[in-house]
């Protein structure tokens, strides 16, 4: 098959970490795969390269931030031109943003089948786009409509969560055209590192209780900070670009002297930073956006072999209960849950080992990509 992935984020951000592994796995199985994403560096031109068998196009980022990601004019024009000039069997739309969908629908005129990947809950109350004082409200209204309409008009729908699968079915998408496919775990990119070894490399005290968190999206941390406030001597590590808002929040909760914002961490060092933590946290407020997602950070925690204290929201609650990879805690119970794991090294080790096993089995990319490949075949035959 000739397959085109359309990703709306910049390379190394967000859903790129879902799209690129899918593309790599399919390329390894002999398919001809192209992935278009947004360049983190180039404003006016596209960069092309071959990465692990995938033809990668990094489109110019001029205008990428116009009222939300995916609106770069040059980016969209170049994608539409590319999809119009080259012939594909499957075009995989990584959500509904203009640069992840418009080129696909235009290429359908050349016979391509469209598979729409529902990765986040964007529109409506509690969705990602439900923000006060939006600069261009009409964009939010368009996206709320297009998020759903693009799924109904696609030939197939893939959902990252069971919540979004049920939403797709409720919209009227045919059940035989919808599959639930979580993101796979990056078990080769992130590996378990013993705590003492990781801390020695990064110059941290071995006996410091440390709760970890990773990701560009650093929302809902107030849940954890309120818990850390109650736990004397416990530190919070936030892996990712330094966020002034997180520092200000730590000041308000009185834990600024126990916050470590690492700044940007390259992929090759992520394992060491995750290895520094006794355990990880995944705070989620009760809202549609959180019910619908499968955060990449949860998969990173599994890969690192660290247990997680998580809010009981969406599919995360089911994974923790079914596989024993962490503790679930409502907002007011986050501090006792953190304290329980920090105080029990044996439970930490048991849940950490189980987390890695789950990453290597339940979330193994070879198994998941086989399901996607069969789905493509079914869509092409319909």
Backbone torsions as a table, in degrees:
resi	resn	phi	psi	omega
1	UNK	NA	146.4	170.8
2	UNK	-100.0	119.6	-170.1
3	UNK	-126.2	135.5	176.1
4	UNK	-118.5	125.4	173.1
5	UNK	-101.4	133.9	176.3
6	UNK	-114.6	112.2	-178.0
7	UNK	-112.6	133.1	-174.3
8	UNK	-87.3	-15.8	-177.5
9	UNK	-84.2	171.1	169.4
10	UNK	-73.9	157.6	176.2
11	UNK	-57.8	139.1	-178.0
12	UNK	71.5	22.1	177.7
13	UNK	-135.6	144.9	170.0
14	UNK	54.2	-127.0	-173.8
15	UNK	-73.9	-2.7	170.3
16	UNK	-56.0	-34.4	-178.2
17	UNK	-78.5	-0.6	167.0
18	UNK	-101.8	-44.7	-175.3
19	UNK	-67.8	-46.1	-174.3
20	UNK	-65.8	-45.7	176.6
21	UNK	-61.2	-37.3	175.5
22	UNK	-59.6	-47.1	-178.9
23	UNK	-61.6	-43.7	-179.8
24	UNK	-62.9	-43.5	-179.4
25	UNK	-63.6	-42.2	180.0
26	UNK	-68.2	-37.7	177.3
27	UNK	-63.9	-38.3	179.3
28	UNK	-65.6	-23.2	178.3
29	UNK	-89.9	6.2	173.1
30	UNK	100.1	3.0	178.3
31	UNK	-82.5	155.5	178.1
32	UNK	-94.0	112.1	-167.6
33	UNK	-124.7	133.2	174.0
34	UNK	-122.6	139.9	175.4
35	UNK	-126.7	127.3	175.4
36	UNK	-106.6	125.7	178.2
37	UNK	-132.8	-169.8	-179.1
38	UNK	-108.6	134.9	179.9
39	UNK	-70.8	136.2	173.9
40	UNK	-76.8	-11.6	-171.9
41	UNK	-120.2	-39.5	-171.9
42	UNK	-87.7	124.4	179.2
43	UNK	-89.0	-32.7	-167.4
44	UNK	-118.5	-10.5	-177.2
45	UNK	-139.5	163.3	179.4
46	UNK	-94.5	145.5	173.0
47	UNK	-112.3	134.7	-179.9
48	UNK	-118.7	140.6	178.1
49	UNK	-154.4	167.8	175.4
50	UNK	-111.3	117.8	-176.0
51	UNK	-124.1	111.6	178.1
52	UNK	50.3	43.6	176.4
53	UNK	85.0	-2.7	-179.0
54	UNK	-103.7	128.5	173.0
55	UNK	-76.8	112.7	-173.6
56	UNK	-106.0	122.0	175.6
57	UNK	-109.7	118.4	177.4
58	UNK	-100.5	107.9	-173.9
59	UNK	-80.9	155.1	-178.5
60	UNK	-60.2	142.9	-173.3
61	UNK	-97.3	6.6	179.0
62	UNK	-58.6	123.3	178.9
63	UNK	81.1	7.2	-177.5
64	UNK	-58.0	-31.8	-176.3
65	UNK	-91.8	8.0	-179.8
66	UNK	-62.2	107.0	177.1
67	UNK	50.3	36.1	179.7
68	UNK	113.8	157.9	-177.0
69	UNK	-65.1	150.9	172.8
70	UNK	100.1	6.0	-174.1
71	UNK	-109.0	10.5	179.6
72	UNK	-59.9	122.2	-176.4
73	UNK	-62.0	-48.3	179.6
74	UNK	-63.8	-42.6	178.5
75	UNK	-54.2	-52.0	-177.7
76	UNK	-63.8	-42.1	-179.3
77	UNK	-64.3	-43.3	-179.5
78	UNK	-65.8	-36.5	178.9
79	UNK	-67.7	-43.6	179.0
80	UNK	-62.3	-42.2	178.2
81	UNK	-62.8	-43.9	-179.4
82	UNK	-61.8	-48.8	-177.9
83	UNK	-66.2	-25.6	178.2
84	UNK	-79.5	-28.8	-176.8
85	UNK	-89.3	-28.8	-177.6
86	UNK	-107.7	150.3	-177.1
87	UNK	-101.2	130.1	178.6
88	UNK	-126.8	150.2	173.9
89	UNK	-83.7	-44.6	-178.6
90	UNK	-126.3	133.4	169.4
91	UNK	-118.0	119.5	-174.3
92	UNK	-99.3	110.0	-177.7
93	UNK	-89.2	113.3	-179.3
94	UNK	-86.5	79.9	-175.5
95	UNK	80.7	-172.0	-163.4
96	UNK	-104.5	-2.5	-177.0
97	UNK	-53.3	152.2	-175.8
98	UNK	-49.9	-46.9	-176.9
99	UNK	-75.0	-8.3	176.9
100	UNK	-103.6	-0.2	-175.3
101	UNK	-138.7	-38.9	-173.5
102	UNK	-59.2	-44.2	-179.1
103	UNK	-63.5	-35.2	179.7
104	UNK	-65.3	-44.9	-178.4
105	UNK	-69.0	-31.6	176.0
106	UNK	-70.3	-34.5	-179.1
107	UNK	-73.8	-16.1	177.8
108	UNK	-60.0	-25.5	178.7
109	UNK	-63.1	-20.7	179.0
110	UNK	-98.4	11.2	172.9
111	UNK	99.4	2.3	179.9
112	UNK	-71.0	146.6	171.4
113	UNK	-94.5	140.3	-175.9
114	UNK	-105.7	127.3	173.6
115	UNK	-114.9	117.6	-176.5
116	UNK	-97.6	122.5	-177.3
117	UNK	-97.8	114.2	-179.4
118	UNK	-92.8	106.2	-168.5
119	UNK	-109.1	-24.5	179.9
120	UNK	-143.7	157.0	173.6
121	UNK	-94.2	108.2	-171.6
122	UNK	-97.4	-53.0	-169.6
123	UNK	-90.6	170.1	175.1
124	UNK	79.8	176.3	179.8
125	UNK	-59.0	127.8	178.6
126	UNK	82.4	-0.9	177.1
127	UNK	-77.7	172.1	-178.9
128	UNK	-58.4	-36.8	-178.0
129	UNK	-82.9	1.1	179.7
130	UNK	-83.7	76.6	-178.6
131	UNK	-120.7	142.8	179.7
132	UNK	-72.3	150.2	173.2
133	UNK	58.3	43.0	177.2
134	UNK	-61.5	138.8	-175.3
135	UNK	-62.3	-43.4	178.9
136	UNK	-125.1	88.8	-176.9
137	UNK	-56.4	-30.2	-177.9
138	UNK	-64.1	-30.1	177.7
139	UNK	-66.1	-42.3	177.7
140	UNK	-61.6	-40.1	179.2
141	UNK	-67.4	-39.7	177.2
142	UNK	-62.4	-45.5	-176.9
143	UNK	-65.6	-37.2	178.3
144	UNK	-60.5	-37.2	177.7
145	UNK	-75.3	-46.4	-173.9
146	UNK	-70.8	-31.5	177.0
147	UNK	-54.3	-44.9	-178.8
148	UNK	-83.3	-42.3	-176.4
149	UNK	-63.2	-37.6	-179.2
150	UNK	-63.6	-30.6	177.6
151	UNK	-72.9	-42.8	-179.5
152	UNK	-64.5	-32.7	-176.9
153	UNK	-89.1	-4.8	178.5
154	UNK	-83.5	163.0	178.9
155	UNK	-80.4	-24.1	177.9
156	UNK	-154.1	156.5	-179.4
157	UNK	-130.5	129.4	174.0
158	UNK	-110.8	134.2	179.6
159	UNK	-120.8	142.8	-177.8
160	UNK	-79.4	-17.2	-176.9
161	UNK	-138.7	160.5	175.8
162	UNK	-69.0	-28.8	178.5
163	UNK	-62.9	-46.0	179.9
164	UNK	-72.0	-28.4	174.5
165	UNK	-62.9	-45.5	178.7
166	UNK	-63.9	-35.6	177.7
167	UNK	-65.0	-41.4	179.3
168	UNK	-63.1	-43.0	179.6
169	UNK	-66.0	-38.5	179.2
170	UNK	-65.3	-29.4	177.3
171	UNK	-69.4	-25.1	-176.8
172	UNK	114.7	7.6	175.1
173	UNK	-66.9	131.3	-178.3
174	UNK	-58.8	136.9	-175.3
175	UNK	-59.8	-33.3	-179.3
176	UNK	-78.1	-3.7	177.7
177	UNK	-109.0	10.6	-177.5
178	UNK	-126.5	130.5	171.8
179	UNK	-132.5	148.8	173.5
180	UNK	-93.7	123.3	-178.7
181	UNK	-141.2	99.8	178.2
182	UNK	-66.2	162.6	174.1
183	UNK	-70.3	143.2	177.3
184	UNK	-79.4	163.4	-178.5
185	UNK	-90.0	141.1	-178.8
186	UNK	-85.9	66.6	-172.2
187	UNK	-69.2	-21.5	177.2
188	UNK	-85.4	-32.9	-179.4
189	UNK	-78.0	-34.7	-178.6
190	UNK	-122.4	123.1	-178.1
191	UNK	-127.3	152.5	178.4
192	UNK	-64.1	133.9	175.8
193	UNK	-123.9	128.1	178.4
194	UNK	-54.8	141.3	-174.1
195	UNK	-56.3	-47.8	-177.7
196	UNK	-61.4	-40.9	179.9
197	UNK	-65.1	-45.0	-179.6
198	UNK	-63.4	-42.3	-177.9
199	UNK	-70.8	-33.6	176.4
200	UNK	-62.7	-41.9	-179.9
201	UNK	-64.5	-34.6	-175.7
202	UNK	-101.5	3.4	174.6
203	UNK	72.4	36.9	179.9
204	UNK	-106.2	148.7	174.2
205	UNK	-62.4	136.8	-176.4
206	UNK	-69.8	-28.8	-172.8
207	UNK	-93.6	7.2	-178.4
208	UNK	-80.3	122.4	174.6
209	UNK	-67.8	124.7	-172.1
210	UNK	-135.6	122.9	175.6
211	UNK	-101.2	131.5	-175.0
212	UNK	-108.1	156.6	177.3
213	UNK	-152.0	139.9	-179.2
214	UNK	-133.6	149.0	170.1
215	UNK	136.6	155.2	173.5
216	UNK	-69.5	-39.6	176.3
217	UNK	-78.4	111.3	-174.2
218	UNK	-117.4	36.0	177.8
219	UNK	-81.1	165.6	175.6
220	UNK	67.1	11.9	-179.6
221	UNK	-69.7	-14.2	177.9
222	UNK	-61.0	-28.8	177.3
223	UNK	-61.9	-44.7	-179.0
224	UNK	-72.4	-40.9	-178.2
225	UNK	-64.2	-37.0	176.0
226	UNK	-62.9	-33.7	178.3
227	UNK	-74.0	-45.9	179.6
228	UNK	-59.5	-34.6	178.6
229	UNK	-55.3	-31.4	-177.1
230	UNK	-88.9	-8.5	-173.7
231	UNK	-111.8	99.7	-175.4
232	UNK	-62.2	130.4	175.0
233	UNK	83.7	-4.0	-179.5
234	UNK	-88.3	134.1	-179.1
235	UNK	-103.6	156.3	174.0
236	UNK	-117.4	124.3	176.2
237	UNK	-105.9	124.3	176.6
238	UNK	-111.8	108.7	-177.2
239	UNK	-88.0	122.0	-178.9
240	UNK	140.8	175.8	-179.2
241	UNK	-53.5	140.2	-178.3
242	UNK	-66.6	132.3	-176.2
243	UNK	-116.7	115.6	180.0
244	UNK	-57.6	-33.8	179.3
245	UNK	-62.7	-36.2	178.3
246	UNK	-68.6	-40.2	177.7
247	UNK	-63.8	-41.8	178.2
248	UNK	-64.5	-39.2	178.1
249	UNK	-62.8	-41.9	178.5
250	UNK	-62.1	-37.4	175.8
251	UNK	-61.1	-44.0	-178.4
252	UNK	-63.7	-35.9	-179.3
253	UNK	-87.1	-2.2	177.6
254	UNK	73.1	26.9	179.9
255	UNK	-121.6	20.7	-177.3
256	UNK	-58.3	-30.9	-179.6
257	UNK	-80.1	-2.5	178.1
258	UNK	-123.2	21.2	176.3
259	UNK	-107.7	130.4	174.5
260	UNK	-120.3	105.4	172.2
261	UNK	-94.1	115.0	-170.7
262	UNK	-73.2	-25.1	-166.4
263	UNK	79.7	-178.8	-177.2
264	UNK	-57.2	135.3	177.3
265	UNK	-123.7	123.8	178.6
266	UNK	-67.5	154.2	-177.7
267	UNK	-52.8	-38.0	-176.9
268	UNK	-67.7	-14.7	-178.5
269	UNK	-109.1	-5.8	-174.4
270	UNK	-58.4	-39.7	-178.0
271	UNK	-59.4	-40.9	179.5
272	UNK	-65.1	-41.8	-178.9
273	UNK	-67.6	-44.2	176.0
274	UNK	-61.9	-36.0	-179.6
275	UNK	-66.5	-18.4	178.5
276	UNK	-71.9	-21.7	-173.9
277	UNK	-84.6	141.1	170.3
278	UNK	-68.7	-37.5	-179.5
279	UNK	-158.6	166.8	-178.1
280	UNK	-113.9	164.5	178.9
281	UNK	-130.7	149.1	178.4
282	UNK	-138.4	80.8	179.6
283	UNK	-79.2	135.9	-179.9
284	UNK	-141.3	123.8	173.2
285	UNK	-77.5	159.0	-179.4
286	UNK	-78.1	100.5	176.9
287	UNK	-157.2	161.7	-175.6
288	UNK	-57.4	-43.0	-177.5
289	UNK	-57.2	-38.8	-179.2
290	UNK	-78.7	-32.5	177.0
291	UNK	-66.0	-32.9	-173.6
292	UNK	-85.7	-14.4	-170.6
293	UNK	-98.1	163.4	165.0
294	UNK	-123.4	95.8	-174.8
295	UNK	-61.8	135.1	177.0
296	UNK	-57.3	-31.9	-176.4
297	UNK	-60.6	-34.4	179.2
298	UNK	-62.5	-41.5	178.5
299	UNK	-67.2	-36.8	176.0
300	UNK	-62.3	-39.8	178.6
301	UNK	-62.7	-42.0	178.0
302	UNK	-61.4	-46.3	-179.0
303	UNK	-59.7	-38.6	-177.3
304	UNK	-75.3	-8.4	-179.5
305	UNK	69.9	40.7	179.3
306	UNK	-121.3	139.4	176.2
307	UNK	-72.8	160.0	-175.8
308	UNK	-126.5	138.2	165.3
309	UNK	-101.7	118.8	-171.6
310	UNK	-130.3	154.3	171.9
311	UNK	-72.7	144.9	-176.7
312	UNK	-81.2	65.1	-174.1
313	UNK	-121.6	134.3	172.8
314	UNK	61.3	-152.1	-176.7
315	UNK	-66.8	-23.2	180.0
316	UNK	-57.0	-40.5	-180.0
317	UNK	-59.9	-44.0	-179.9
318	UNK	-65.5	-41.1	-180.0
319	UNK	-63.0	-43.4	-179.1
320	UNK	-65.5	-41.5	-179.2
321	UNK	-68.3	-46.4	-173.1
322	UNK	-72.0	-37.4	-171.3
323	UNK	-107.5	-5.3	175.4
324	UNK	64.6	41.7	-177.1
325	UNK	-103.1	6.0	179.8
326	UNK	175.2	-175.6	179.2
327	UNK	-111.4	144.9	175.4
328	UNK	-100.6	140.7	-176.7
329	UNK	-149.7	128.3	169.4
330	UNK	-66.9	167.7	-174.0
331	UNK	-51.4	-48.2	-176.3
332	UNK	-72.4	-15.4	-178.7
333	UNK	-101.3	4.2	-176.1
334	UNK	-64.5	-42.2	-179.4
335	UNK	-62.5	-48.8	177.6
336	UNK	-60.7	-35.2	-180.0
337	UNK	-68.2	-44.2	176.5
338	UNK	-60.0	-45.4	-177.5
339	UNK	-64.0	-38.4	179.8
340	UNK	-61.4	-45.3	-179.4
341	UNK	-71.1	-41.4	-180.0
342	UNK	-63.0	-29.4	-177.0
343	UNK	-88.3	-2.8	-174.4
344	UNK	-130.9	83.6	-179.5
345	UNK	-58.5	-30.5	-180.0
346	UNK	-67.4	-45.2	177.9
347	UNK	-64.5	-39.6	174.9
348	UNK	-54.6	-50.1	-176.5
349	UNK	-65.0	-41.9	-179.2
350	UNK	-63.4	-47.9	-179.2
351	UNK	-68.7	-34.3	178.4
352	UNK	-65.2	-43.9	177.7
353	UNK	-63.7	-41.4	178.3
354	UNK	-64.3	-37.3	179.0
355	UNK	-58.8	-46.4	179.9
356	UNK	-64.5	-40.0	178.4
357	UNK	-61.6	-40.5	178.9
358	UNK	-65.5	-39.7	177.1
359	UNK	-59.6	-39.7	-175.0
360	UNK	-81.3	-11.8	-176.2
361	UNK	-120.5	-69.4	-176.4
362	UNK	-59.7	-41.2	-176.1
363	UNK	-107.7	30.3	178.7
364	UNK	-73.0	125.6	-178.5
365	UNK	-60.4	-42.3	-179.1
366	UNK	-56.2	-39.5	177.9
367	UNK	-68.1	-46.4	-177.4
368	UNK	-65.4	-39.8	-177.1
369	UNK	-69.9	-27.5	174.4
370	UNK	-62.6	-39.2	177.5
371	UNK	-65.7	-40.4	179.5
372	UNK	-66.3	-41.2	-179.8
373	UNK	-61.7	-42.4	177.6
374	UNK	-65.0	-36.0	178.2
375	UNK	-65.3	-44.2	175.9
376	UNK	-56.1	-46.7	-178.4
377	UNK	-59.6	-41.8	179.1
378	UNK	-65.2	-40.2	179.4
379	UNK	-65.7	-41.5	-179.9
380	UNK	-65.9	-31.5	-177.5
381	UNK	-82.5	-13.4	-174.7
382	UNK	-79.0	NA	NA
